[in-house]
Amino acid sequence: MKTADFAPSDPKPDLPSRKGPGGTILAAWILAALFAGVSFQALANPFLGSRYPAPQPNPSWSEPGEPIPVEGTGWTPVLAKLENSEARVRRAWHNLATAQVLLTHARVRRYPRGEPFFKIRDRVIFLEAERTSSETQFLELVQQSRRAGMPAGTLSTFMDFSDEIERDRKQRASAVDEYVEP
């Protein structure tokens, strides 16, 4: 018996061959898809998102902006003081949140250690005091403006922000009360 007897024969010699000059047709389609930049995941289901969350940017400190000059007559200087004080409160909130995120990361990773860790912790303590003082100053300015007779339409946005500060303070106090057992 010869080896040629076991060679597969083409069942229908009149049909065109599936082989082309560059290999099989399937390989040609795969190469075309790769050259076109189509990924197989996108072909499988374009509505499936990634299982991994998008990377979060590193927290950054809020740079102090230029304070509004306090000058003029009437309610203009009072309004400038209120806007400057509100900006100070918002900056203190942002910087404290940034410092707390950095402190949490340092605690979870247990890095940095020693003096750099204590600097981050001290910065959080300092920024908590800054937040408290800026909120107190803003609330006092709003009450002084209200007692001085500032028009309600002008003062309403600042009153809304002072209500937000009060709600935030109550929420922080209740969180501390829940955390500390009697």
JOGIHU-V32574 format. One record per residue. SS is DSSP state (helix for helix, strand for strand, loop for the rest). PHI is phi in radians with two decimals (* if undefined). PSI is psi in whole degrees, -180 to 180 (none if undefined). Layout:
ss=SS phi=PHI psi=PSI
ss=SS phi=PHI psi=PSI
//
This chain:
ss=loop phi=* psi=139
ss=loop phi=-1.73 psi=158
ss=helix phi=-1.22 psi=-22
ss=helix phi=-1.20 psi=-22
ss=helix phi=-1.22 psi=-25
ss=helix phi=-1.64 psi=-4
ss=loop phi=-1.21 psi=137
ss=loop phi=-1.18 psi=140
ss=loop phi=-1.82 psi=150
ss=loop phi=-1.29 psi=118
ss=loop phi=-1.14 psi=-37
ss=loop phi=-2.24 psi=94
ss=loop phi=-1.18 psi=-17
ss=loop phi=-1.45 psi=-13
ss=loop phi=-1.41 psi=151
ss=loop phi=-1.22 psi=151
ss=loop phi=-1.32 psi=150
ss=loop phi=-1.43 psi=-10
ss=strand phi=-1.58 psi=134
ss=strand phi=-1.94 psi=-171
ss=loop phi=-1.21 psi=-24
ss=loop phi=-1.84 psi=12
ss=strand phi=2.07 psi=-159
ss=strand phi=-1.28 psi=164
ss=helix phi=-1.15 psi=-38
ss=helix phi=-1.09 psi=-42
ss=helix phi=-1.12 psi=-37
ss=helix phi=-1.14 psi=-40
ss=helix phi=-1.16 psi=-40
ss=helix phi=-1.12 psi=-44
ss=helix phi=-1.10 psi=-39
ss=helix phi=-1.13 psi=-40
ss=helix phi=-1.15 psi=-40
ss=helix phi=-1.16 psi=-40
ss=helix phi=-1.19 psi=-30
ss=helix phi=-1.35 psi=-14
ss=loop phi=1.53 psi=19
ss=loop phi=-1.52 psi=127
ss=loop phi=-1.61 psi=152
ss=helix phi=-1.20 psi=-30
ss=helix phi=-1.15 psi=-40
ss=helix phi=-1.17 psi=-34
ss=helix phi=-1.24 psi=-33
ss=helix phi=-1.17 psi=-55
ss=loop phi=-2.80 psi=108
ss=loop phi=-1.27 psi=-11
ss=loop phi=-1.58 psi=-9
ss=loop phi=-1.39 psi=129
ss=loop phi=-1.58 psi=-179
ss=loop phi=-1.31 psi=147
ss=loop phi=-1.34 psi=-15
ss=loop phi=-1.73 psi=138
ss=loop phi=-1.21 psi=156
ss=loop phi=-1.15 psi=143
ss=loop phi=-1.14 psi=137
ss=loop phi=-1.58 psi=140
ss=loop phi=-1.22 psi=152
ss=loop phi=-1.13 psi=143
ss=loop phi=-1.15 psi=148
ss=loop phi=-2.31 psi=155
ss=loop phi=-1.39 psi=147
ss=loop phi=-1.53 psi=123
ss=loop phi=-1.38 psi=138
ss=loop phi=-1.19 psi=133
ss=loop phi=-1.50 psi=178
ss=loop phi=-1.27 psi=125
ss=loop phi=-1.20 psi=150
ss=loop phi=-1.26 psi=133
ss=loop phi=-1.14 psi=136
ss=loop phi=-1.69 psi=92
ss=loop phi=-2.69 psi=163
ss=loop phi=2.06 psi=-172
ss=loop phi=-2.09 psi=164
ss=loop phi=1.29 psi=-136
ss=loop phi=-1.55 psi=-3
ss=helix phi=-1.03 psi=-49
ss=helix phi=-1.17 psi=-34
ss=helix phi=-1.16 psi=-42
ss=helix phi=-1.10 psi=-40
ss=helix phi=-1.13 psi=-41
ss=helix phi=-1.09 psi=-42
ss=helix phi=-1.13 psi=-42
ss=helix phi=-1.17 psi=-40
ss=helix phi=-1.10 psi=-41
ss=helix phi=-1.19 psi=-39
ss=helix phi=-1.11 psi=-41
ss=helix phi=-1.09 psi=-38
ss=helix phi=-1.12 psi=-41
ss=helix phi=-1.13 psi=-46
ss=helix phi=-1.11 psi=-39
ss=helix phi=-1.13 psi=-40
ss=helix phi=-1.12 psi=-41
ss=helix phi=-1.07 psi=-47
ss=helix phi=-1.11 psi=-46
ss=helix phi=-1.16 psi=-37
ss=helix phi=-1.16 psi=-42
ss=helix phi=-1.09 psi=-40
ss=helix phi=-1.10 psi=-46
ss=helix phi=-1.14 psi=-37
ss=helix phi=-1.17 psi=-37
ss=helix phi=-1.12 psi=-44
ss=helix phi=-1.12 psi=-39
ss=helix phi=-1.16 psi=-41
ss=helix phi=-1.09 psi=-44
ss=helix phi=-1.07 psi=-41
ss=helix phi=-1.15 psi=-38
ss=helix phi=-1.23 psi=-41
ss=helix phi=-1.18 psi=-45
ss=helix phi=-1.42 psi=-14
ss=loop phi=1.00 psi=35
ss=loop phi=-2.63 psi=134
ss=loop phi=-1.36 psi=163
ss=loop phi=-2.02 psi=164
ss=loop phi=1.25 psi=-136
ss=helix phi=-1.06 psi=-44
ss=helix phi=-1.06 psi=-37
ss=helix phi=-1.13 psi=-42
ss=helix phi=-1.15 psi=-31
ss=helix phi=-1.14 psi=-42
ss=helix phi=-1.12 psi=-44
ss=helix phi=-1.11 psi=-42
ss=helix phi=-1.14 psi=-35
ss=helix phi=-1.14 psi=-39
ss=helix phi=-1.10 psi=-44
ss=helix phi=-1.10 psi=-44
ss=helix phi=-1.09 psi=-43
ss=helix phi=-1.24 psi=-29
ss=helix phi=-1.13 psi=-42
ss=helix phi=-1.15 psi=-39
ss=helix phi=-1.11 psi=-42
ss=helix phi=-1.07 psi=-46
ss=helix phi=-1.09 psi=-45
ss=helix phi=-1.20 psi=-39
ss=helix phi=-1.20 psi=-38
ss=helix phi=-1.14 psi=-43
ss=helix phi=-1.10 psi=-43
ss=helix phi=-1.08 psi=-43
ss=helix phi=-1.12 psi=-44
ss=helix phi=-1.09 psi=-39
ss=helix phi=-1.14 psi=-41
ss=helix phi=-1.10 psi=-40
ss=helix phi=-1.13 psi=-44
ss=helix phi=-1.15 psi=-40
ss=helix phi=-1.11 psi=-41
ss=helix phi=-1.16 psi=-39
ss=helix phi=-1.14 psi=-44
ss=helix phi=-1.19 psi=-30
ss=helix phi=-1.32 psi=-12
ss=loop phi=1.70 psi=26
ss=loop phi=-1.09 psi=139
ss=loop phi=-1.00 psi=141
ss=helix phi=-1.10 psi=-36
ss=helix phi=-1.13 psi=-36
ss=helix phi=-1.31 psi=-36
ss=helix phi=-1.51 psi=-12
ss=helix phi=-1.08 psi=-40
ss=helix phi=-1.15 psi=-36
ss=helix phi=-1.28 psi=-33
ss=helix phi=-1.16 psi=-39
ss=helix phi=-1.08 psi=-42
ss=helix phi=-1.19 psi=-36
ss=helix phi=-1.17 psi=-35
ss=helix phi=-1.13 psi=-38
ss=helix phi=-1.11 psi=-40
ss=helix phi=-1.12 psi=-43
ss=helix phi=-1.10 psi=-43
ss=helix phi=-1.10 psi=-41
ss=helix phi=-1.13 psi=-41
ss=helix phi=-1.13 psi=-42
ss=helix phi=-1.13 psi=-40
ss=helix phi=-1.12 psi=-42
ss=helix phi=-1.13 psi=-40
ss=helix phi=-1.17 psi=-40
ss=helix phi=-1.21 psi=-33
ss=helix phi=-1.16 psi=-38
ss=helix phi=-1.19 psi=-40
ss=helix phi=-1.13 psi=-37
ss=helix phi=-1.24 psi=-33
ss=helix phi=-1.29 psi=-40
ss=loop phi=-1.57 psi=120
ss=loop phi=-1.45 psi=140
ss=loop phi=-1.27 psi=none
//
